[in-house]
Amino acid sequence: MGLSITSLASGSNGNCYYIGNEQEAVLVDAGISCRETEHRMKRLGLSMEKVKAIFISHEHADHIKGLPVLAKKYRLPVYITPATRQNMRSGVDPQLVNSFQAYEPVFIGSLSVIGFPKLHDAADPHSFIVSCQGINVGVFTDIGTPCHHVIQQFQQCHAAFLETNYDDDLLDRGHYPYHLKVRIRGNHGHLSNRQALNLFTGYKPPFMSHVLLGHLSKDNNCPRLVKELFTTHAAGTQVVVASRYEETPVYLIGGAPVALNLNANAVPAAPPKSTKPTKKMEQLALDFS
């Protein structure tokens, strides 16, 4: 049994990722409206009736603004850490709230969802791996720098949603104030194209079939630049750029089962490889600055 995945939205205007099998599915984050979530899923032929839970990565508005209405309408359990819940500005029906702990699996039917810590400027940020019968899909967005938790889990994924928030040159040349550029680049900010590519080339397992690149900045990145950069180094992995305005197609993820290593203190298996930009990539960055 494989996993079907799609990015319903990915960007600072809203984030929502769907992962499921033939019986049940979960959403990671609910950063677009209930109505828009329904519309996008309907266009893909996906049913909200199959969605059994929502997992929240952190409390920023672009990850939770659709949560109260969506959870209430469909009576969906919401899995969230206590610290994240305490820092949310909008409330969720307490009867729907469930806490989770890092590295403790939550079972939603035949799906297993595991949260793990990451570095981001939020109260208690987590990323997730959703698994079914040894097929593992990870959500790696809103990350300042890849810590050992992120690296260890990335190596176990058949598919990944991976943040490529900004291009260094475009951010340098852009109109953002200095303090915001520092925040974005900081260890608790967002992943640059180069950081994400180094994670991808250094730790991508040979069985990773798809990478969906997401959370692209509207002002400091370019979908064509990111697509060409990763395709050059894909080595058989299909590269998809997720849009901030619409859903991606649904992708079916399969392959040989891989049992997750849930040792939080495990050391990554190999050092990351440094990937230098080519002249073509440098020119593309200048073209879109």
Backbone bond lengths (Angstrom), bond angles and torsions (degrees), N, CA, C in turn:
res aa  C-N    CA-C-N  psi(-1)  N-CA   C-N-CA  omega(-1)  CA-C   N-CA-C  phi
1 M - - - 1.458 - - 1.523 109.03 -
2 G 1.328 117.58 119.07 1.451 121.52 179.60 1.517 111.51 -88.39
3 L 1.319 115.17 -177.93 1.455 122.45 177.67 1.517 109.63 -117.55
4 S 1.324 116.89 135.43 1.457 123.15 174.43 1.518 108.48 -97.18
5 I 1.313 116.32 133.17 1.460 120.10 -176.89 1.526 110.32 -134.00
6 T 1.327 114.98 149.78 1.457 120.99 171.25 1.515 108.80 -156.65
7 S 1.305 115.69 149.48 1.456 121.11 168.26 1.521 107.28 -93.21
8 L 1.326 116.81 115.29 1.465 120.89 176.88 1.524 111.06 -79.21
9 A 1.318 116.31 -28.34 1.466 122.22 176.81 1.515 108.10 -165.86
10 S 1.332 116.85 143.82 1.460 119.80 -179.06 1.521 109.30 -153.33
11 G 1.326 115.51 108.37 1.454 120.25 -179.89 1.514 110.14 160.64
12 S 1.322 116.58 176.49 1.459 120.55 -178.17 1.521 112.89 -67.91
13 N 1.332 117.23 -11.49 1.471 120.86 175.79 1.525 111.95 -92.22
14 G 1.329 118.61 -0.22 1.456 120.47 176.68 1.512 112.23 152.38
15 N 1.343 116.13 140.29 1.457 122.59 -179.66 1.517 110.50 -133.98
16 C 1.337 115.94 133.28 1.457 121.05 178.40 1.522 108.47 -161.82
17 Y 1.341 115.96 124.70 1.457 121.22 -176.60 1.529 109.80 -124.32
18 Y 1.332 115.86 134.71 1.464 123.59 -178.07 1.520 109.12 -107.15
19 I 1.341 116.62 130.72 1.465 122.37 176.18 1.518 107.58 -139.62
20 G 1.331 117.03 125.48 1.457 118.30 -178.03 1.513 113.10 -163.57
21 N 1.340 114.62 170.97 1.463 121.14 174.02 1.525 108.82 -114.52
22 E 1.325 117.78 -158.23 1.457 120.04 -175.83 1.524 112.74 -72.89
23 Q 1.330 117.54 -20.64 1.458 120.75 -175.62 1.527 113.98 -103.50
24 E 1.332 117.57 -41.25 1.449 120.18 -173.95 1.525 110.33 -145.23
25 A 1.327 114.72 165.24 1.455 121.05 -179.07 1.522 108.85 -150.68
26 V 1.326 115.02 161.95 1.458 121.65 173.26 1.524 108.65 -129.18
27 L 1.320 114.83 157.38 1.457 121.95 170.28 1.518 107.93 -108.86
28 V 1.312 116.37 135.20 1.456 121.41 169.69 1.520 106.74 -102.05
29 D 1.332 114.89 110.88 1.460 125.07 -176.74 1.529 111.25 73.56
30 A 1.329 113.79 156.66 1.466 121.08 -177.27 1.521 108.18 -143.88
31 G 1.321 115.16 66.63 1.459 121.12 -172.17 1.509 115.62 -94.69
32 I 1.334 118.02 5.18 1.454 121.57 172.18 1.524 107.86 -119.85
33 S 1.319 117.03 164.86 1.457 120.37 -174.22 1.521 111.53 -64.10
34 C 1.311 115.05 158.63 1.463 120.71 176.50 1.525 110.20 -56.62
35 R 1.316 116.22 -45.91 1.468 120.10 -178.22 1.522 111.29 -62.05
36 E 1.331 116.46 -43.61 1.467 119.27 -179.14 1.530 110.68 -68.53
37 T 1.315 117.78 -37.10 1.463 120.85 175.10 1.519 110.47 -58.99
38 E 1.329 116.41 -45.95 1.469 121.47 179.15 1.520 111.22 -61.99
39 H 1.328 117.21 -44.96 1.470 120.83 -178.51 1.526 111.36 -61.95
40 R 1.320 116.12 -45.32 1.463 119.65 -176.34 1.530 111.15 -68.34
41 M 1.311 116.37 -38.78 1.462 118.87 177.59 1.527 110.89 -67.39
42 K 1.316 116.68 -38.70 1.465 119.88 179.60 1.518 111.01 -63.32
43 R 1.334 116.53 -41.04 1.467 119.57 178.59 1.521 111.60 -61.96
44 L 1.323 117.04 -28.08 1.457 121.81 179.97 1.527 112.73 -88.70
45 G 1.328 117.27 -4.64 1.458 120.46 -176.95 1.517 112.87 77.93
46 L 1.329 116.85 22.22 1.461 122.08 178.73 1.525 110.01 -100.48
47 S 1.325 116.52 145.34 1.460 121.19 -177.26 1.524 111.03 -106.82
48 M 1.327 116.21 133.53 1.455 120.56 174.05 1.523 111.40 -63.99
49 E 1.313 117.03 -23.38 1.466 120.03 179.84 1.528 111.59 -64.76
50 K 1.309 116.44 -21.94 1.462 120.21 179.65 1.526 111.50 -81.45
51 V 1.332 117.11 -21.65 1.461 121.12 -178.74 1.522 109.11 -73.71
52 K 1.319 116.96 124.99 1.467 122.25 -174.09 1.524 113.51 -113.38
53 A 1.333 118.98 -10.06 1.468 120.29 -178.81 1.524 109.38 -167.54
54 I 1.343 114.10 159.57 1.465 121.78 174.57 1.523 107.58 -123.67
55 F 1.332 116.42 132.82 1.454 122.29 177.49 1.534 108.12 -112.40
56 I 1.329 115.84 130.30 1.462 121.05 -174.73 1.527 109.91 -108.45
57 S 1.336 115.06 126.98 1.466 120.74 -176.62 1.520 112.55 -80.49
58 H 1.338 117.52 -39.31 1.459 122.20 178.49 1.522 108.83 -168.62
59 E 1.330 116.89 177.75 1.463 121.15 -165.75 1.519 115.77 -92.60
60 H 1.316 120.15 3.75 1.455 120.51 -179.30 1.528 110.94 -65.52
61 A 1.327 115.44 145.48 1.469 121.27 -169.86 1.517 113.34 -57.94
62 D 1.328 117.45 -34.43 1.465 119.22 -177.68 1.530 112.60 -72.36
63 H 1.334 116.60 1.57 1.467 120.86 177.17 1.527 112.61 -118.19
64 I 1.346 117.38 -9.69 1.467 118.65 -175.03 1.528 114.80 -134.52
65 K 1.339 119.10 -2.50 1.467 118.02 -169.02 1.530 113.35 -65.02
66 G 1.323 118.73 -23.59 1.461 120.06 175.99 1.510 113.87 -93.52
67 L 1.331 117.01 -1.51 1.460 121.32 -171.06 1.526 114.95 -63.82
68 P 1.328 120.40 -50.69 1.470 119.09 -174.60 1.527 113.24 -57.53
69 V 1.315 117.75 -45.03 1.470 120.79 -177.85 1.522 110.80 -71.09
70 L 1.325 117.04 -44.68 1.466 121.02 -177.61 1.531 110.94 -62.65
71 A 1.320 116.31 -46.00 1.472 119.99 -179.20 1.524 110.99 -65.53
72 K 1.319 116.56 -41.86 1.466 120.26 -178.46 1.523 111.78 -66.99
73 K 1.332 116.98 -44.60 1.460 120.23 -176.72 1.516 111.84 -62.33
74 Y 1.327 117.35 -41.83 1.460 120.85 -175.02 1.532 112.55 -104.14
75 R 1.343 116.34 5.62 1.474 121.07 179.90 1.524 110.96 50.81
76 L 1.316 114.82 51.98 1.456 121.35 -176.94 1.523 110.90 -94.09
77 P 1.315 117.92 130.56 1.469 119.25 173.08 1.528 110.21 -63.74
78 V 1.312 114.92 138.93 1.460 122.10 -179.29 1.517 108.22 -113.19
79 Y 1.326 116.73 120.46 1.458 122.53 179.65 1.530 108.41 -99.58
80 I 1.343 114.33 122.68 1.453 120.49 -170.68 1.516 108.23 -156.19
81 T 1.323 118.28 146.79 1.457 118.83 177.26 1.535 109.52 -78.17
82 P 1.338 117.67 152.73 1.468 120.17 -179.97 1.526 113.42 -56.27
83 A 1.328 117.65 -40.77 1.461 120.33 -178.81 1.520 111.29 -65.86
84 T 1.332 117.06 -39.52 1.461 120.13 177.25 1.519 110.21 -64.35
85 R 1.311 117.51 -44.73 1.466 120.87 179.52 1.527 111.28 -60.42
86 Q 1.319 117.55 -41.99 1.459 120.86 -178.86 1.519 112.81 -63.93
87 N 1.323 117.11 -24.60 1.463 120.98 -177.28 1.528 113.34 -99.53
88 M 1.323 117.43 5.28 1.457 120.95 176.39 1.522 110.73 -79.15
89 R 1.329 116.50 139.58 1.453 120.63 178.22 1.529 111.93 -83.06
90 S 1.304 116.84 -27.30 1.463 121.02 178.83 1.516 109.04 -107.84
91 G 1.332 115.06 143.20 1.445 119.89 -175.54 1.516 113.26 -92.45
92 V 1.319 114.95 159.15 1.457 123.30 174.34 1.516 107.20 -122.60
93 D 1.314 116.82 144.32 1.456 121.34 177.08 1.532 109.21 -47.97
94 P 1.342 118.04 118.43 1.470 120.12 -177.34 1.522 113.55 -56.20
95 Q 1.330 117.62 -27.91 1.452 120.22 -179.99 1.527 112.44 -67.33
96 L 1.330 116.23 -18.18 1.460 120.49 -178.15 1.524 112.91 -96.86
97 V 1.332 117.40 -8.46 1.459 121.50 -172.74 1.527 111.27 -84.33
98 N 1.316 115.36 132.14 1.467 123.06 175.16 1.530 108.42 -131.12
99 S 1.315 116.40 138.26 1.463 120.81 177.17 1.525 110.39 -89.71
100 F 1.315 115.76 151.58 1.458 120.13 171.55 1.518 109.24 -133.18
101 Q 1.310 115.73 157.29 1.453 123.11 177.74 1.529 109.58 -116.11
102 A 1.315 116.05 148.41 1.467 120.51 178.25 1.518 110.45 -56.68
103 Y 1.304 116.00 134.05 1.461 125.43 174.99 1.527 114.15 68.70
104 E 1.336 117.56 11.41 1.458 120.47 172.53 1.525 108.44 -104.26
105 P 1.338 119.07 112.67 1.467 121.17 -175.43 1.529 111.83 -62.00
106 V 1.321 114.57 140.53 1.461 122.20 170.19 1.525 106.27 -109.89
107 F 1.318 116.79 126.85 1.456 120.56 -176.73 1.525 110.38 -100.93
108 I 1.325 114.51 122.26 1.459 122.88 176.82 1.522 106.17 -116.95
109 G 1.329 116.49 93.63 1.458 119.17 -171.42 1.512 109.55 61.53
110 S 1.323 116.68 -126.19 1.461 121.08 178.84 1.521 113.09 -90.71
111 L 1.341 116.65 4.87 1.460 121.09 176.25 1.519 110.29 -92.04
112 S 1.320 115.62 143.46 1.456 122.17 172.18 1.524 107.95 -117.16
113 V 1.327 116.47 128.68 1.463 121.23 -179.53 1.523 108.33 -119.53
114 I 1.328 115.65 124.99 1.463 121.81 -177.68 1.524 108.51 -122.04
115 G 1.334 115.84 123.40 1.457 120.74 173.99 1.515 110.80 -92.51
116 F 1.324 116.05 148.27 1.467 120.26 177.03 1.527 108.90 -144.94
117 P 1.340 117.80 149.50 1.470 121.19 -174.55 1.517 112.72 -67.60
118 K 1.318 114.34 156.01 1.462 121.84 175.03 1.518 107.97 -148.38
119 L 1.321 117.15 170.19 1.456 122.73 179.16 1.526 110.05 -97.96
120 H 1.331 116.20 116.61 1.462 122.24 176.46 1.525 107.56 -160.66
121 D 1.323 116.89 158.25 1.464 119.71 -176.08 1.523 111.13 -83.64
122 A 1.308 115.13 67.30 1.455 123.28 178.31 1.521 108.17 -140.47
123 A 1.336 116.36 172.43 1.463 121.05 -172.93 1.523 112.66 -65.29
124 D 1.309 117.56 -46.65 1.469 121.48 -175.43 1.532 109.33 -154.78
125 P 1.327 117.44 64.40 1.469 120.35 -171.43 1.516 113.33 -71.48
126 H 1.323 115.54 141.18 1.465 122.77 177.46 1.526 109.93 -135.61
127 S 1.308 115.55 150.46 1.460 122.18 165.76 1.519 107.49 -108.41
128 F 1.344 116.20 176.72 1.458 119.54 -172.79 1.526 111.87 -139.30
129 I 1.333 113.84 150.42 1.461 121.79 164.40 1.525 107.20 -119.42
130 V 1.320 115.48 128.80 1.464 122.08 175.27 1.522 107.12 -107.72
131 S 1.336 115.98 128.57 1.462 121.11 -175.54 1.512 111.70 -128.26
132 C 1.333 114.99 151.63 1.458 122.13 172.20 1.521 107.87 -151.17
133 Q 1.314 116.23 117.57 1.465 122.39 178.30 1.527 112.34 50.88
134 G 1.317 115.54 42.80 1.462 120.77 175.55 1.509 115.89 83.55
135 I 1.336 118.56 3.03 1.460 122.17 173.25 1.517 107.72 -96.95
136 N 1.329 116.92 125.08 1.460 121.93 -170.53 1.525 111.23 -120.53
137 V 1.336 115.47 128.73 1.461 121.62 177.46 1.525 108.15 -123.09
138 G 1.330 117.32 126.55 1.455 121.70 -177.35 1.517 112.58 -110.81
139 V 1.327 115.06 149.47 1.465 122.03 175.42 1.524 107.21 -115.07
140 F 1.336 116.43 111.33 1.462 122.78 -174.38 1.530 109.03 -122.78
141 T 1.322 116.83 78.42 1.461 120.72 178.08 1.519 109.37 -130.19
142 D 1.330 116.19 166.36 1.466 122.65 179.80 1.525 110.29 54.82
143 I 1.326 114.36 61.28 1.460 122.48 -176.11 1.526 108.20 -130.13
144 G 1.332 116.31 126.22 1.458 118.74 179.91 1.517 112.76 -74.33
145 T 1.321 115.53 -43.39 1.461 121.51 176.40 1.523 107.50 -154.09
146 P 1.321 118.69 146.60 1.470 120.00 -176.78 1.528 111.95 -71.30
147 C 1.322 117.05 105.77 1.455 121.55 175.71 1.529 109.50 -80.19
148 H 1.320 117.36 178.08 1.463 119.50 -175.79 1.529 111.25 -66.94
149 H 1.345 117.94 -27.97 1.468 119.88 176.06 1.533 110.41 -62.01
150 V 1.316 115.66 -47.67 1.465 121.07 -179.27 1.523 110.76 -63.57
151 I 1.322 116.62 -46.99 1.461 120.45 -178.07 1.528 110.95 -61.64
152 Q 1.331 116.20 -46.57 1.458 120.39 -177.80 1.528 111.27 -60.65
153 Q 1.325 117.48 -42.42 1.460 119.82 -177.64 1.531 111.84 -75.75
154 F 1.323 116.84 -33.90 1.472 120.12 179.50 1.522 110.71 -59.72
155 Q 1.327 116.92 -35.93 1.464 121.57 -177.61 1.527 113.24 -68.04
156 Q 1.338 117.32 -8.34 1.457 120.51 -174.63 1.520 113.01 -111.00
157 C 1.328 117.02 9.49 1.469 120.98 -170.93 1.525 113.33 -100.56
158 H 1.323 115.10 134.93 1.460 121.57 170.48 1.527 111.60 -78.23
159 A 1.323 116.70 -23.56 1.460 122.62 175.95 1.517 107.89 -153.05
160 A 1.339 116.22 153.94 1.461 119.81 -177.76 1.520 110.81 -146.06
161 F 1.329 115.30 139.69 1.456 122.61 163.49 1.529 105.19 -89.92
162 L 1.322 117.43 117.96 1.466 121.50 -172.03 1.521 110.34 -125.75
163 E 1.324 115.63 127.22 1.465 120.72 179.28 1.523 111.92 -69.35
164 T 1.335 114.85 132.05 1.463 122.86 167.68 1.523 105.70 -132.59
165 N 1.307 116.17 80.98 1.456 120.39 -167.35 1.518 114.17 -76.09
166 Y 1.336 116.74 -43.11 1.460 117.66 -172.37 1.517 111.59 -146.80
167 D 1.313 114.78 154.39 1.462 123.55 169.41 1.517 107.89 -96.75
168 D 1.320 117.74 132.11 1.466 120.97 -174.99 1.524 112.47 -57.04
169 D 1.330 117.08 -45.25 1.461 119.85 -178.26 1.528 111.51 -65.49
170 L 1.333 116.44 -42.11 1.463 119.19 -179.72 1.524 111.13 -66.64
171 L 1.320 117.24 -37.36 1.463 119.78 176.99 1.525 110.61 -65.79
172 D 1.334 117.11 -42.68 1.470 120.81 178.61 1.528 111.17 -58.49
173 R 1.326 116.08 -42.90 1.456 120.83 -174.55 1.522 113.21 -86.48
174 G 1.315 116.75 -6.73 1.453 121.03 -174.21 1.517 113.87 -78.00
175 H 1.346 115.15 177.67 1.462 122.61 -173.45 1.523 113.89 -91.09
176 Y 1.333 118.09 -0.61 1.463 119.71 -178.53 1.528 110.48 -62.78
177 P 1.335 118.09 143.76 1.469 119.75 175.36 1.517 111.09 -65.23
178 Y 1.333 115.01 157.66 1.464 120.31 -173.83 1.523 111.99 -57.32
179 H 1.343 117.58 -43.11 1.468 119.65 -176.22 1.518 111.55 -63.69
180 L 1.335 117.76 -32.14 1.457 120.73 178.83 1.527 110.77 -73.98
181 K 1.319 117.00 -37.78 1.465 120.01 175.34 1.530 110.71 -61.41
182 V 1.326 116.15 -40.53 1.460 120.15 178.12 1.524 110.31 -63.92
183 R 1.324 117.03 -42.58 1.462 120.99 179.35 1.523 111.15 -62.59
184 I 1.315 117.40 -43.83 1.464 121.64 -179.25 1.526 110.69 -63.46
185 R 1.329 116.29 -41.68 1.458 121.30 -177.22 1.528 113.32 -79.70
186 G 1.297 118.11 -13.40 1.448 121.36 -173.22 1.518 113.02 -68.78
187 N 1.322 115.38 169.52 1.463 120.83 -178.17 1.519 113.17 -67.72
188 H 1.334 116.99 -10.33 1.456 121.11 176.20 1.532 110.75 -119.17
189 G 1.321 116.34 24.97 1.461 121.09 -179.61 1.515 112.38 -102.13
190 H 1.348 115.79 -114.78 1.462 120.94 -175.95 1.532 110.18 -132.00
191 L 1.318 115.23 160.66 1.462 120.89 178.19 1.521 111.01 -81.64
192 S 1.307 116.13 133.02 1.461 121.32 171.96 1.522 109.66 -80.50
193 N 1.322 115.48 167.32 1.465 119.65 174.50 1.530 110.67 -55.47
194 R 1.328 116.04 -42.48 1.456 120.00 -175.79 1.526 111.14 -68.96
195 Q 1.320 117.53 -42.09 1.468 120.34 177.67 1.529 110.91 -61.78
196 A 1.327 115.49 -45.12 1.464 119.86 -179.70 1.518 111.14 -64.61
197 L 1.330 116.77 -40.09 1.463 119.85 179.75 1.519 110.96 -65.80
198 N 1.338 117.54 -38.43 1.465 119.90 177.81 1.518 111.54 -65.37
199 L 1.330 117.38 -37.26 1.462 120.67 174.56 1.528 109.78 -63.94
200 F 1.309 116.09 -43.43 1.473 122.23 -177.93 1.521 111.29 -65.00
201 T 1.317 117.53 -50.18 1.464 120.03 -176.79 1.523 112.01 -75.13
202 G 1.322 117.18 -28.95 1.460 120.11 -177.69 1.513 114.29 -82.71
203 Y 1.344 117.07 -29.54 1.465 119.53 -170.49 1.525 114.69 -131.96
204 K 1.301 118.31 5.56 1.460 120.34 178.33 1.521 110.13 -65.45
205 P 1.342 117.74 124.48 1.463 118.49 177.39 1.534 110.19 -73.88
206 P 1.314 118.80 156.21 1.464 120.82 -177.93 1.527 112.98 -64.90
207 F 1.338 117.31 -19.10 1.463 120.42 -178.21 1.529 112.84 -93.63
208 M 1.345 119.23 5.06 1.467 120.23 177.71 1.524 109.26 -72.91
209 S 1.322 116.45 113.89 1.466 120.92 -175.11 1.523 112.92 -91.29
210 H 1.348 118.07 -28.85 1.462 121.22 -175.67 1.530 110.05 -139.14
211 V 1.329 116.35 141.07 1.449 121.82 166.58 1.526 107.26 -128.87
212 L 1.331 115.79 124.53 1.454 122.00 178.60 1.521 107.44 -104.96
213 L 1.318 116.48 110.30 1.455 122.41 -175.40 1.525 108.98 -84.80
214 G 1.333 116.52 128.65 1.454 118.65 -171.19 1.511 114.37 -141.52
215 H 1.335 113.44 -177.62 1.458 124.48 179.93 1.521 111.05 56.61
216 L 1.344 117.58 36.52 1.457 121.49 178.11 1.530 110.26 -67.96
217 S 1.309 116.17 135.69 1.455 121.20 174.44 1.528 109.84 -67.49
218 K 1.314 116.01 138.51 1.459 120.47 176.84 1.520 111.36 -66.03
219 D 1.341 116.38 -34.89 1.461 121.09 -173.26 1.522 114.24 -100.95
220 N 1.319 117.54 -23.66 1.461 120.39 -169.88 1.523 113.59 -118.19
221 N 1.336 116.90 20.23 1.455 120.11 177.10 1.518 109.39 -153.71
222 C 1.316 115.13 173.22 1.456 121.42 -177.84 1.521 108.58 -145.64
223 P 1.339 118.76 123.05 1.466 120.42 -178.63 1.529 113.58 -55.27
224 R 1.335 117.17 -40.07 1.465 119.03 -178.85 1.533 111.28 -65.99
225 L 1.326 116.39 -40.05 1.459 121.06 177.68 1.525 110.67 -60.19
226 V 1.332 116.75 -47.34 1.461 121.13 -178.10 1.521 110.91 -65.60
227 K 1.312 116.76 -42.74 1.467 120.25 -178.71 1.528 110.61 -61.63
228 E 1.305 117.52 -45.94 1.460 120.15 -179.41 1.526 111.43 -66.74
229 L 1.333 116.52 -39.32 1.458 120.40 -178.94 1.521 111.14 -61.29
230 F 1.335 117.58 -47.34 1.465 120.71 -176.97 1.526 111.98 -77.34
231 T 1.313 117.45 -34.52 1.465 119.42 179.89 1.517 110.60 -61.87
232 T 1.318 116.74 -35.56 1.462 121.00 178.63 1.529 111.83 -58.71
233 H 1.335 116.27 -30.27 1.459 121.33 -175.67 1.525 112.48 -114.80
234 A 1.331 118.04 19.16 1.465 120.96 -170.21 1.520 113.33 -70.53
235 A 1.308 118.31 -35.50 1.471 122.44 178.38 1.526 111.64 51.37
236 G 1.325 116.13 47.72 1.458 120.89 175.86 1.513 115.59 95.35
237 T 1.318 118.31 -9.01 1.466 121.86 177.64 1.521 109.66 -87.05
238 Q 1.329 117.19 131.98 1.466 120.50 177.69 1.523 109.43 -73.87
239 V 1.325 116.32 129.24 1.457 122.78 -178.12 1.525 109.41 -103.94
240 V 1.335 115.74 124.49 1.460 122.60 179.45 1.521 107.86 -125.97
241 V 1.330 117.24 134.89 1.457 120.68 175.08 1.519 108.43 -100.85
242 A 1.331 117.10 116.79 1.458 122.01 -179.51 1.526 109.98 -78.03
243 S 1.317 115.59 140.52 1.458 121.60 -175.79 1.522 111.51 -91.79
244 R 1.313 116.29 151.26 1.457 122.07 172.70 1.536 111.43 -84.42
245 Y 1.341 116.51 -6.48 1.459 120.47 -174.75 1.527 114.40 -113.35
246 E 1.317 118.08 -18.83 1.457 119.81 -175.66 1.520 110.34 -154.26
247 E 1.328 114.27 170.62 1.454 120.95 -179.21 1.526 111.62 -78.58
248 T 1.330 116.03 155.11 1.459 120.48 170.40 1.526 108.64 -85.77
249 P 1.319 118.69 168.05 1.471 119.46 167.17 1.525 110.48 -60.57
250 V 1.318 115.07 166.83 1.464 120.99 174.51 1.526 108.32 -87.65
251 Y 1.316 116.48 132.07 1.460 122.00 179.48 1.528 109.13 -115.22
252 L 1.328 116.23 134.26 1.461 121.61 177.89 1.515 108.81 -94.60
253 I 1.317 115.94 122.31 1.459 122.40 -175.82 1.532 109.42 -106.82
254 G 1.317 116.27 125.38 1.460 121.74 178.43 1.508 110.21 -137.58
255 G 1.336 115.27 -157.93 1.456 120.14 179.41 1.506 111.75 124.85
256 A 1.311 115.13 -176.26 1.464 120.85 178.69 1.520 109.46 -71.96
257 P 1.324 118.30 135.51 1.466 121.07 -178.91 1.534 111.92 -60.43
258 V 1.335 115.22 144.14 1.454 122.20 176.95 1.527 107.85 -130.43
259 A 1.315 117.15 118.23 1.461 121.40 178.62 1.524 109.47 -74.83
260 L 1.334 116.65 129.38 1.457 120.76 -177.40 1.525 111.49 -70.72
261 N 1.323 115.21 138.17 1.454 121.93 169.89 1.524 107.14 -93.36
262 L 1.326 117.49 111.81 1.462 121.69 -175.15 1.525 112.44 -100.40
263 N 1.303 117.27 23.46 1.459 121.44 176.73 1.520 108.86 -76.85
264 A 1.332 116.09 107.64 1.465 120.57 -176.03 1.521 112.57 -63.69
265 N 1.332 116.93 -21.20 1.462 120.49 -177.22 1.524 112.92 -101.76
266 A 1.329 116.29 9.00 1.464 119.57 -178.86 1.524 111.07 -62.22
267 V 1.304 115.44 141.83 1.463 121.14 178.46 1.523 108.87 -89.68
268 P 1.337 118.92 131.43 1.461 120.78 177.75 1.523 111.92 -52.34
269 A 1.319 115.56 146.06 1.455 120.92 -170.13 1.525 113.74 -72.23
270 A 1.330 117.56 -27.32 1.465 118.82 -175.38 1.518 109.47 -148.65
271 P 1.334 117.23 151.94 1.464 119.78 177.37 1.524 110.33 -71.42
272 P 1.332 117.43 149.89 1.456 119.62 177.85 1.516 111.39 -67.65
273 K 1.309 115.44 149.84 1.453 121.35 178.45 1.530 108.98 -93.82
274 S 1.303 115.95 136.03 1.458 119.96 176.89 1.520 109.09 -79.06
275 T 1.326 115.57 130.72 1.462 120.70 -179.64 1.522 108.64 -117.16
276 K 1.303 116.72 113.14 1.455 120.82 -178.47 1.529 110.22 -87.61
277 P 1.354 116.54 142.07 1.458 118.49 179.13 1.519 111.66 -67.59
278 T 1.306 116.09 142.43 1.453 120.40 175.07 1.521 109.29 -82.55
279 K 1.322 116.71 166.15 1.463 120.05 177.32 1.516 111.49 -60.58
280 K 1.348 116.04 -35.17 1.460 119.72 178.60 1.513 110.93 -62.93
281 M 1.348 117.66 -42.34 1.452 121.46 179.91 1.526 110.98 -67.44
282 E 1.330 116.63 -39.39 1.454 119.91 178.06 1.522 110.84 -62.51
283 Q 1.333 116.79 -39.66 1.457 120.32 178.95 1.519 111.19 -67.95
284 L 1.339 116.81 -39.55 1.463 119.76 177.01 1.528 110.85 -60.30
285 A 1.303 116.98 -41.69 1.460 119.86 179.11 1.525 111.15 -61.85
286 L 1.327 116.47 -41.30 1.463 119.55 178.32 1.519 110.85 -66.56
287 D 1.333 117.33 -37.41 1.461 121.07 -179.94 1.524 112.03 -60.51
288 F 1.333 117.16 -30.49 1.462 119.86 -174.59 1.522 111.93 -106.85
289 S 1.331 117.71 12.26 1.461 120.25 177.12 1.519 109.95 -84.83
